[in-house]
Amino acid sequence: MAPRKIGRTRYRSRPPGQEDWGWYLGLSHAGGRYLLGVSGTAHESSAHENDGEWRIIIDKSRSLGQRLRGSGKITPDDPVVALLEEILGGQDDFLALGRAPSR
């Protein structure tokens, strides 16, 4: 779903990969590089097979210098965050979409 929709935007994406915790996708935009990680927990008592809680983690790549200075962090108004909220907000089977800041 989302990888195909991202591929049709001005963002450049690499093919998704799979890990034991979920799947990941590399994404580039305006000189920034991101790694999206997605994992989920099913609600086994649900009548719908896809019901559960999904978590999407967005990691923005930063240089060592940026990390040491504390700069280049992802911000709440980052265009990648807005893109994902737009894609996911348009899904009929998403009942709630929330955002939690990193620690």
N, C-alpha and C positions, 0 to 999 in steps of 0.2 A: 504494500500500500504506500507508505511514505517514501521509500526509496524511488519508486517510479515517479511519484509526484515531484520529488526534489529534482530528479533528472530532467524535468520539463521546465525548470526555472533557470535563472541566470547564475545559479550556483553550480559549481562543478562537484560531482560526487564520484567516489570510487565504489566499486562493487561491494555489497555488504558481505561481512564474514560472520561466522558463527563460533561461539565459545560455549563452554558449559553453563555460563550464567545468562546467556541470551545472545544477542547479535550486535554487531557494531558496523558503523559506516563512517568513512572519512569524507569530509566536506571542505571545500575551499570557497572563499568569497572575498573579493576586494583585498587580496593579499593576506587574509587571515586563514588559518587552517584549524579545523575543528575535528573532534572525534565524538560521534554520537554513540552512546551505549544504551541498549534497550533490554529490559528484563521484565518479567511479569510473574505474578502469583495468581493462580486460578482460584476462583471461589467454587469449590467442588460441589456445594449444595445448590448451585445455580441451575436453572433450566436451560441456560444458553451456554454453549461450549466456550465462548470467548470472554465470558464475564470474569472479572477479576481486577486486580490492580496492576497497572503497567507503570514502570518508572523509566524515564528518559533522562540520561545524564549527558550534559553538553560540556565537553572539555575543550577549551581554546588553547592551542599550542602557543607557548611563549618561550623566548630565548632565556638563557641563563641570566643575562643582564636584566631582562624584564622581571624575572622572578626575584632576583636579589633586590631590585628597586621597588618591587610591589606594583609594577605597572603592567599595562596590557591585559588586565583581567577582563573577563566577560562581564558585561553590564546588563541590567534588566532590559535596556532598550536595544540590545545587540540585534542586528538584522536576522541572524540565524534563529534566535529565540522567537522573534516575530514570525518568521517563516513557519517554524514548527507549530506555533500556536494557531496560525491560519490553517494549516493543513489538518491538524488534529481537531480543531474547533468545527471544521466542516464535516466531520464524520458523524453520521446519524447514530451509530452505536456507541458513541462516547457519552456517558451520562454526566460525568463531571471532569473538568480539566482544571488542575491547580498547579501552582508554582511554589517551590520551596527553594530558598537561597542556599548556596553551599556554605559550609562552615568555615 
